[in-house]
Amino acid sequence: MQRFVNRFVSTPRISRKFQEFFPKKKTINRVLFQLDTRLTYREMYPIFLHVSQTTNEESISLKKKFPYIKSSDIMQMRSALITLRMQNKFVHKDLLVMEDRLLNIAAELGSNDAISILSFKVVHEHEKENVEYKDENDVETANRFIKKLYARNHHLTIKLIGDLFFEHKTFEKAEKYYREFLKLENSTKIAGEVYGKLGEIQIKQINGFLKAENSWLKSIELLEIERSSRWYFLLAKLYLSSEPMRAKALLEKCASIGFKESFKTLGFLELNYFQNHERANEWFKLGMEIMDLECFFGFFDCCLKVGNIVSARNCLESLKKLGSDDNRKTIINTFFESRKDSMKLLEKA
Amino acid sequence: MHSRLIMIRRYVTSPVTKSDSIQLHNLVSTPLFKALNNCYQSGILQIVQDVNWNTETTSSNSTEHLTVSINSTRSLPMTKFPKKEILKQVKLDTKVGQWRKFMTGWFKIGLYLLKSYKTGIQDTFKVYWDTRNEKRKFDFRNGALAKLVREVEMNEVNIKLSFSSLSKKRDVKVLARPFSINRKALVELIRRDQVWKLPFFFTLVFIFEEISALIFTFFPRVCPYNCLTPGGYKKLSDSYIKGTTGTQGNYCLGPLEFSEQGTIKYESPYGVPIEDLYCFLTNFPQSMIPSWKLYVYKKLKSQKLLCNEIEKIYQYLLVDDWLLLQNILKTDAETNKVALSGKELVNCILERKLYRIGDNLNEMVNDRLGQKILLKRLFLYWSLRYNDTISFNGNYTFSEKWGVNNISLLKYNSELVITNDI
């Protein structure tokens, strides 16, 4: 009884808003298990609550309130939220704010990863000429931090330098930093991301076709599908002409998490290569739901092959309606031109 | 003269391709055909006849000419059985009495046959043993051929990347490019499975002794490939082509279809009925899978597994063709002569089904005109497939030109066998 009363008294009041946006215990627990965190849900929950209820200024008191906490734990809490965001494909404003706060707290507690991420954030914002970061001191500090961290061979900093060059399309330098990173770390999830991006650089190089394949294979081996769907798709494209069966399996994996481009590719693969019209129909239907124009074309062809005249007519009508949009007009007109004969047959039927 | 007439006998066009063969007439004027023809006429490409019963005088001479990385003669059967030469030698031998010339002649023929079996068996073992390291690197049963196709693709992409600004190439130019496997290793990896025929082969020889040669002539499929005699080989080639084309109009993979523009239509292996796939696979000379497995797949109606097998054949022919063409057409070929063995030429024709029922390929390859006919068929076949591809003289990659695993390219194309204008 006393235990119950104590617990009831010691538990801070939870705001209704927090209860609404914060994921359920079961969901968080699953992610924590995946990430293999040091702290349990029970130890993390009050911190989440505290962070959501306080402002940045009060964050220093966190260490006093929760003496067991380490900067790495805060980063793990942040990555739990990021993983959830990626799995659900849903961005909640308050959770995003919480992620930022956790990052700031981790930086204040001395996490090099957090410092590195924040420094690069400043550099990015400065490049975008954001009003918030017009202060040159901030940029100078950020640059100083980056240099210091790079000198200490900080893994994430090396990766982020590579990312910066990658965004600026300076691929040679990006490749150099990625390779440097992979020498230090080649079996983590971040390494998976690096392999993926390295593959994208390699595919553009002479003799890089097979190197890119190997890099993407490593990437999808290290990363979960939610974070590596792009490289699953690119790998599938690479296999499309030599191993269509393998490409199909990879594309299905992409489609399972709703990767937009995979629907039309899968649809056409089923329609033209595997000749499974029913399955192609299903993929095109899914693509049509997200208004992918090529899926409409594929669906029309598929309906004609199956002999589903009603659906083919409906599809044509939808396409005519979509044709009023100037951006799509030329493509739709070309499609109508190429399918002239089948349209005539459809009118007669 | 009679044999020549047989070879170039009047060609009867099949009713399926008669009206639709618009594109095929132009193959002779394609840049790739001209380049290949030039190579042959200028002597860059030579067909080497390495078979001679008198081993003492010619074997070293012929192996010098053979381009080592292209040919694997040890895994192929003889193209000429020197029956007449042996009998002539016995006839001229004064040490042999007149009364026993006939018997000695046939005894020597039998001895030659046994010797050829012995060499064949030894070579089959050698091929199996020598390719064991390659087998670890390239397991054809587990997608190694697809990897090689990707390597070909990579080479095509490389050309695209390096010549992206150039307009359409007119000359056929091929730069020497490294490839992870040479042709000899590729074909030997395919042919190494012949070793599994040896136990049954030994058993038959043990039971039937002298008569076994006769059995192998009538049932050539039980004999290891390189132990076949020309007679057995003809029986085998006839049975393959009969199985592929069937009675007139009833083709194994169905008739070759053309689009309205006169080009060959795209057909996926998944659109071909199971029976037809099985028929094609059982009639492919160097099958990569035992026939009983194919039968099980057919009975289980597993289209996917049969399609996987046909994809492998498609990929093997693509890589094989690509390696051969690279070797023949590479730019420094003006200084280096490329020698293709007569045995390999016959095998190329057999695998690509570029002959008709009744064609004696071994006889043709040993005759100058016949050799020209075989080469022309092969050049036409290559021109159809690879002309206007980026590896040689075009802007498209092979899969861009033909689509993914286009089964139409594996269909029997009787137009390619027209040779009456030579």
Interface residues (C-beta under 8 A of the other chain):
Chain A: K204 Q205 I206 N207 F209 L210 E213 L238 Y239 L240 S241 S242 E243 P244 M245 R246 N272 Y273 F274 Q275 N276
Chain B: G143 A146 K147 V149 R150 E151 E153 M154 V157 N158 L161 S162 Y266 S268 Y270 G271 K304 N308 Q315 S399 V404 N405
